[in-house]
Amino acid sequence: MSGAALAALIVLGPLLLAGGFLLGRRTARLERISDVGTPVEHATFETLHTASLAAPPLRAGLTEDSARKAARRLRSLLGTDALCLTDRDRVLAWDGAGEDHGTGVMDQVAGVLDSGRGTAFAGGCDHLDCSLRWGVAAPLTVDHRVLGTLVAYAPRESAVLARAVGEVARWVSVQLELAELDRSRTRLIEAEIKALRAQISPHFIFNSLAAIASFVRTDPERARELLLEFADFTRYSFRSRGDFTTLSDELHSIDQYLALVRARFGDRLTVTLQVAPEVLPVAMPFLCLQPLVENAVKHGLEGAGTTSHITISALDAGAEAEVVIEDDGVGMEPDRLRRILRREDGASTGIGLLNVDERLRQVYGDDYGLVIETGVGAGMRITVRIPKYRAGVHGS
């Protein structure tokens, strides 16, 4: 399901019936409001506002904490005397009157958990002054799996309330589905970072250590400096915190990587770095640029018998930061590049480019994939556009 479709479902679908259910109850009070707008408009706004407050806790999944935070908003949305949320084993949260009724809830919703179909039932309370005479239970589902139930209580039977509870339960289910998508996305990003780490060339590590060893006797101070650069580079590459970093940290890691490469190739490699200070704090996916620079070294230097020049620029482009990595190496046939990005050119070829391209699209959308210009003997130019702000993307 696309983000746009989910957003439309969240805003328009399930809540209108619940809003209509509350309209009669709230109109008398709203008619006294002198602000611009009809009672219907006020009721609609209030319903959508309440739903927007209930959504964030549910995006953390169906837990005791998220249920407790959302229950009050959901009860307000339905206007019922009491409401509770359960998982498959227990009551997670109760809001409203008659909390002692919670002891029998799991027996009342057992059929809903088994069948995935909502039900109505008598409250079964013997107290004359108890308002919880009737209840409606609706399933909370994700991918056709029943995760729990939403149960609302009222003094009397109401077909409209029964339908409203079902619609709100479906809206809650959408929030839980989004939470599951968030978790899946996080797991996918973690797996892709592990894949990138696994692709840090063993040859690069061996050659770096060999280059450091070559300076131990002739230039001990430089050997020490390179060893520190190697330690910092590997520490950053294998860090455990966060899916995102800052452009500043990513460029610093690249500088350490290039210091190790220059120790091996000496004057054969020259690098030009151009960075606009205002883009340094921009947050971006972790370990996104280093594979691109490694690709430039591989195709620009290791594929050529003479010297190579690599240009790295990070410039301010209004609402975006634009990073360009360019080499003057052997280049590549455009058709072969397209096959690589479609996973059609072998299991290991170009995995760094492919991985980075997919991660950028997952985080920012398809408009933010890699832009690669190349040709045989013409080098390669890779452009990365990074929004300066994107919800959920924070450097760490």
Disulfide bonds with the S-S distance in Angstrom:
none
